[in-house]
Every structure is written in structure tokens, then in C-alpha cells.
């Protein structure tokens, strides 16, 4: 990842196992060398079930000064050498940013729509497969009804999960902004949503755990 960051372009870091914690640590390390977390999306790994975190150059003068100092103090970092110590709470903060973004990918209406379509498709396929078995059809109908009834619970759980991340973000001075897609994002004071103009960066793939 650090070698790819030398290009000065956006860098994608992939976690095939969808580990938020591992991505957060890498994001915190990247911050020590002049980059900052920009976004996260699904699609990583051989089956597309992992996560892809995008890091972009941090143009803040303080970030660039920190990067210059760490590059001088830890010249072998990109080749597996010693890394600078991470500030207290740095990993937790990046983790909260990633977690909030993942939990906010869909609106509540979109979440409900996707769940209803998915549950109904599975139930329909099972009903078709076992259409000759009345007992199985009854069981499928009951399971479908239970899944439908659980949807409001899932919405509440997601709200609480996001609220937990917001506490961490706001305690660090982050404030909500709305991106071009209408999604709420949290940024540090004085920061703007990172742009993605120009050529995309390379990808650093994490080993499968």
C-alpha cells in the first residue's frame, strides 16, 4: 500500500475477508504518510464479498508535514520496515468512518425493498421446488412471514449501530455533510468530500485471513 501511495494517486486497499478492523489499521497507517480515508465499498476478493477502501492524498499542510517527517524517520516502511506509532484512537476513528459508511449505503426504504425482494425470491424458489409437499409449503410461508416481521427490528438495529459510530465521530470533531448521492458522510472540520479526478490508483490486496 505504501509503495502505491508514492504515485500520489488514489489507492484502493482490498480486504477479501471484509475485515473492517484490518482496513481501519491500514487507513490509520496511511494517514501517517499523507493519505486519508475517502470511501469504502463492497466487491473485494475473488467472490466480490470483501471490502475495498479508497485512500486519497491528504492535501492538508499538517498531513503533508507529518508525512515528510515519517518518511524521513521510517525510510524502510514501504519495504516492510518499521512503522511510526499510531496516535491513540486513530484506528478506532477510521473504523467508525468505515462502519458508518457501510451502514449508510442504502436508505431505510432501499434496505426494506432489497430485503423484501430477497426473502420473497427465496421463498418463491422454495415453494416452487417443493410445491408437491403441502407441509413444506406451510413451513415456507411461516418462515417468510417471520422474516417479514423481523425487518423493522433490522432497521432499529442499523439505526443504533450508526448512532454508535456517530458518537465516536462527533467526539473527534467530525460533522455530517451530504454527498452528491444524498448520503450522509462525516468529515473533519474544514475538510471537503474527497474528489476522485484523474487516473485511479492501484490496489493493495490484503492476504486472506
Backbone torsions as a table, in degrees:
resi	resn	phi	psi	omega
1	UNK	NA	-45.5	-178.5
2	UNK	-65.2	-36.3	177.8
3	UNK	-64.9	-39.8	-180.0
4	UNK	-69.7	-29.8	178.8
5	UNK	-66.5	-21.1	179.4
6	UNK	-63.3	-17.8	179.6
7	UNK	-71.7	-20.3	-176.9
8	UNK	78.0	8.8	179.5
9	UNK	-104.2	171.0	174.9
10	UNK	-62.2	142.6	-178.0
11	UNK	-125.0	129.8	176.1
12	UNK	-96.6	128.7	177.5
13	UNK	-114.2	123.7	-173.8
14	UNK	-107.0	134.1	172.9
15	UNK	-117.4	106.0	-177.3
16	UNK	-64.5	-24.8	-178.0
17	UNK	-95.7	10.3	177.6
18	UNK	54.7	41.9	-179.6
19	UNK	-89.3	108.1	178.6
20	UNK	-65.7	-38.4	-178.3
21	UNK	-61.7	-43.0	-179.0
22	UNK	-68.3	-40.5	177.6
23	UNK	-64.5	-39.8	-178.9
24	UNK	-62.7	-40.0	178.6
25	UNK	-65.1	-43.4	177.8
26	UNK	-62.8	-39.0	178.1
27	UNK	-63.2	-39.3	178.9
28	UNK	-67.4	-37.5	177.2
29	UNK	-65.4	-42.8	179.8
30	UNK	-60.4	-33.6	179.3
31	UNK	-64.1	-27.8	179.0
32	UNK	-74.8	-10.8	-178.9
33	UNK	-123.9	31.7	170.0
34	UNK	87.2	15.7	176.9
35	UNK	-119.9	163.6	178.8
36	UNK	-142.0	153.9	177.8
37	UNK	-64.1	135.6	179.4
38	UNK	-115.3	-48.6	-176.3
39	UNK	-165.9	170.8	177.0
40	UNK	-142.9	148.3	178.0
41	UNK	-150.9	162.4	175.4
42	UNK	-85.7	161.4	178.7
43	UNK	129.3	0.2	-178.8
44	UNK	-82.3	163.1	177.1
45	UNK	85.0	168.4	-176.8
46	UNK	-62.3	-28.7	-179.4
47	UNK	-106.2	7.3	177.5
48	UNK	71.3	20.0	-178.8
49	UNK	-100.2	-5.1	-179.0
50	UNK	-86.0	-168.1	-178.1
51	UNK	-118.1	147.3	175.4
52	UNK	-122.4	116.4	178.8
53	UNK	-101.6	130.5	177.7
54	UNK	-101.6	127.2	175.7
55	UNK	-110.8	140.4	-179.7
56	UNK	-128.4	156.6	178.4
57	UNK	-58.5	135.4	176.9
58	UNK	-95.7	110.7	-174.5
59	UNK	-85.9	0.4	177.2
60	UNK	-61.0	131.1	-178.4
61	UNK	-54.7	-36.1	-180.0
62	UNK	-66.6	-37.9	178.6
63	UNK	-67.3	-39.7	179.9
64	UNK	-68.4	-36.8	177.5
65	UNK	-66.0	-43.4	178.6
66	UNK	-62.0	-40.5	179.7
67	UNK	-63.6	-42.0	-179.6
68	UNK	-63.8	-42.8	179.9
69	UNK	-64.1	-45.0	-178.1
70	UNK	-69.7	-34.2	177.9
71	UNK	-64.7	-35.8	179.3
72	UNK	-75.0	-38.2	-177.3
73	UNK	-78.7	-29.7	-176.7
74	UNK	-126.9	66.5	-175.2
75	UNK	-64.6	-22.2	-178.4
76	UNK	-96.3	9.6	-175.5
77	UNK	-58.6	-42.4	-177.4
78	UNK	-69.2	-15.5	-179.1
79	UNK	-107.6	21.0	177.9
80	UNK	91.7	9.6	-179.9
81	UNK	-80.9	-166.3	-176.8
82	UNK	-63.2	146.8	178.6
83	UNK	-113.9	153.0	177.6
84	UNK	-68.3	148.9	176.4
85	UNK	-64.7	142.5	-178.9
86	UNK	-86.9	139.9	178.1
87	UNK	-60.5	147.7	177.9
88	UNK	-56.2	131.9	177.0
89	UNK	84.2	-3.9	-176.5
90	UNK	-64.3	-45.0	-179.2
91	UNK	-66.6	-42.5	-179.8
92	UNK	-61.5	-35.8	-179.1
93	UNK	-70.0	-44.4	177.3
94	UNK	-64.5	-38.5	178.5
95	UNK	-61.3	-40.8	178.7
96	UNK	-65.3	-38.3	178.8
97	UNK	-64.4	-44.4	179.3
98	UNK	-64.2	-47.3	-176.9
99	UNK	-62.2	-42.1	179.5
100	UNK	-64.1	-44.5	-179.2
101	UNK	-62.4	-40.6	178.8
102	UNK	-65.8	-39.6	-179.1
103	UNK	-73.9	-14.1	-176.8
104	UNK	-107.5	10.6	-177.6
105	UNK	-60.1	-36.6	-178.5
106	UNK	-120.3	148.7	171.5
107	UNK	-73.1	167.6	-179.8
108	UNK	-63.0	-36.8	177.7
109	UNK	-64.5	-41.1	178.6
110	UNK	-66.1	-40.0	177.8
111	UNK	-60.6	-44.4	179.4
112	UNK	-63.7	-43.1	-178.8
113	UNK	-62.1	-46.0	-179.8
114	UNK	-62.5	-43.6	-178.9
115	UNK	-65.2	-44.6	-179.5
116	UNK	-61.9	-46.1	179.6
117	UNK	-62.4	-44.0	-178.8
118	UNK	-64.6	-49.0	-179.3
119	UNK	-63.1	-41.3	-178.6
120	UNK	-66.9	-39.4	178.9
121	UNK	-63.2	-43.0	179.8
122	UNK	-65.6	-45.0	179.6
123	UNK	-63.4	-40.2	179.1
124	UNK	-63.8	-41.7	178.7
125	UNK	-64.2	-41.4	179.0
126	UNK	-66.2	-41.4	179.4
127	UNK	-62.7	-40.4	178.7
128	UNK	-65.9	-41.7	-177.6
129	UNK	-65.9	-37.4	-175.5
130	UNK	-114.8	33.2	-175.7
131	UNK	-60.4	-21.3	-178.8
132	UNK	-85.4	-4.8	-177.0
133	UNK	-113.7	103.6	-176.1
134	UNK	-60.9	-39.6	-178.3
135	UNK	-63.8	-42.0	179.3
136	UNK	-64.0	-39.2	179.3
137	UNK	-62.9	-38.8	178.1
138	UNK	-64.3	-42.8	179.7
139	UNK	-63.4	-42.8	178.7
140	UNK	-60.3	-42.9	-179.6
141	UNK	-63.9	-39.6	179.8
142	UNK	-66.6	-45.0	179.5
143	UNK	-62.2	-42.5	178.5
144	UNK	-60.1	-44.0	-179.8
145	UNK	-63.8	-39.6	178.6
146	UNK	-65.2	-40.4	178.5
147	UNK	-64.5	-41.4	177.4
148	UNK	-61.5	-41.3	-178.9
149	UNK	-67.7	-23.9	-177.9
150	UNK	-82.4	-10.7	-176.0
151	UNK	-59.5	-45.8	178.3
152	UNK	-59.2	-33.9	178.5
153	UNK	-64.3	-41.8	178.2
154	UNK	-61.7	-38.1	178.5
155	UNK	-63.8	-43.6	-179.8
156	UNK	-64.1	-42.8	179.2
157	UNK	-61.2	-42.1	179.9
158	UNK	-65.3	-38.9	178.3
159	UNK	-61.8	-45.1	-179.2
160	UNK	-66.2	-37.4	178.8
161	UNK	-63.1	-45.3	178.8
162	UNK	-65.7	-39.2	179.6
163	UNK	-61.8	-35.4	177.8
164	UNK	-64.0	-40.4	179.0
165	UNK	-70.1	-36.4	-179.6
166	UNK	-61.9	-38.8	178.4
167	UNK	-57.7	-45.1	179.6
168	UNK	-65.1	-44.1	-176.8
169	UNK	-67.1	-46.1	-178.3
170	UNK	-69.1	-30.6	177.0
171	UNK	-65.5	-26.6	178.5
172	UNK	-91.4	5.4	177.3
173	UNK	92.5	3.4	179.5
174	UNK	-73.9	147.3	-178.7
175	UNK	-130.7	149.8	-177.2
176	UNK	-75.3	141.4	172.5
177	UNK	-136.3	162.9	179.4
178	UNK	-109.8	127.6	-178.8
179	UNK	-85.8	-176.6	-175.5
180	UNK	-65.2	-20.6	179.8
181	UNK	-95.2	5.6	179.3
182	UNK	83.3	7.0	179.1
183	UNK	-86.4	147.5	175.8
184	UNK	-84.1	129.4	175.7
185	UNK	-124.8	156.5	177.8
186	UNK	-113.8	127.4	-179.2
187	UNK	-127.4	153.7	175.3
188	UNK	-69.1	155.3	-179.7
189	UNK	-54.5	135.2	177.8
190	UNK	81.5	-4.2	-179.9
191	UNK	-92.4	154.9	175.1
192	UNK	-115.8	161.2	175.4
193	UNK	-60.2	130.0	-176.5
194	UNK	-64.7	140.0	176.6
195	UNK	-87.4	161.5	179.9
196	UNK	-125.8	32.6	179.5
197	UNK	-71.2	159.3	178.1
198	UNK	82.8	-178.4	-178.1
199	UNK	-63.3	145.5	179.1
200	UNK	-77.3	154.4	-179.7
201	UNK	-81.1	174.7	177.5
202	UNK	-78.7	179.3	-179.3
203	UNK	-119.8	135.8	173.9
204	UNK	-106.7	119.0	-174.5
205	UNK	-94.6	127.5	175.6
206	UNK	-78.2	145.9	176.6
207	UNK	-67.2	147.8	178.7
208	UNK	-69.2	131.2	-179.2
209	UNK	-79.4	NA	NA
